[in-house]
Amino acid sequence: MKKLKKIYLVSPRGFCAGVKRAVEVVNLVLQKYKTPIYVRHQIVHNRHVISDFEKKGVIFIEDINEIPDNSIVVFSAHGSSTDLYQIAKRKKLKIFDAVCPLVNKVHVEAKKFYGQGFFIFYIGHKNHPEAIGVLKEVPDKSIVLIKTLEDAKKTIPPQTDKLIVLTQTTLSFDDTKEIINCLKKRFPKLILPPAFDICYATQNRQNAVKELAKKADLVLVIGSKESSNSNRLKEVAEKSGKRAYLINDKSEIKTSWLENVENLGITAGASAPKYLIEEVVNYFKKQGVEIEELTVIKENISFPLPII
Ligand code: SF4
């Protein structure tokens, strides 16, 4: 029976520029305004981030109508559709928008291409707030949600001359490519947006996990079940032929998983805070396991903060 000897801690991992910005927006609003501060939807998809903010007086709410009039509200990193702004205006809410600029870019593209008469294939996950936000930006008859390759094979658009494909930012790069190739084959006039919508952080973390899976017998992804990009990291590791588990924090590690594992790979989704990763690493360090940093890609991206 093999024994755990080494941990490969891959980079990039954890917070992306969009999540850093969103968390910082809430922190700045907390510094400047009295609580309660309302946040529409989870600011980022991580349970620890949410409960840390709740302890500071932040109230997370799904239905904007439940927020008392004249309150302070932060809109989450996943983007909000125009109708939410209209409701917020009616309720005289003071809004701070923590939308990631890369998500916002897709909203802008959807409105622009709809205005030019395009029909939009939007590749995304049903019920994910980012997908809901983009789908609501344009009339139903001008956009369709493509969830799977099967959808791409059978969906019939109202016309075939002006078609564009847009995507959720946190999908699997490989699966999305397959879906786009299928659509392109069916509709030769289909165009792609000027820049591919899957964001740099999603892409980098997936590329890094592929390298990690080459070295590790088992991969642990730190992230919450609601986090789309964390789930994709687990899938990418599994598609690379390795067992993988998604964990919120160190308390969810099961020793049975580590049986016969010599090299363990660790990564973290874009919404998982650094301290959760450190806790997992320290848990193994205390057992005398060697830790090696595996830097696959260096990231140097940040987004400016709004004026609070
Ligand atoms: S994962 Fe990408 S799109 Fe989502 S918040 Fe981070 S940088 Fe923005």
Residues whose N, C-alpha, C, O or C-beta is under 5 A from the ligand:
A	BS01	SF4	C16 A17 G18 V19 A77 C100 L102 V103 T169 C199 A201 T202 A270
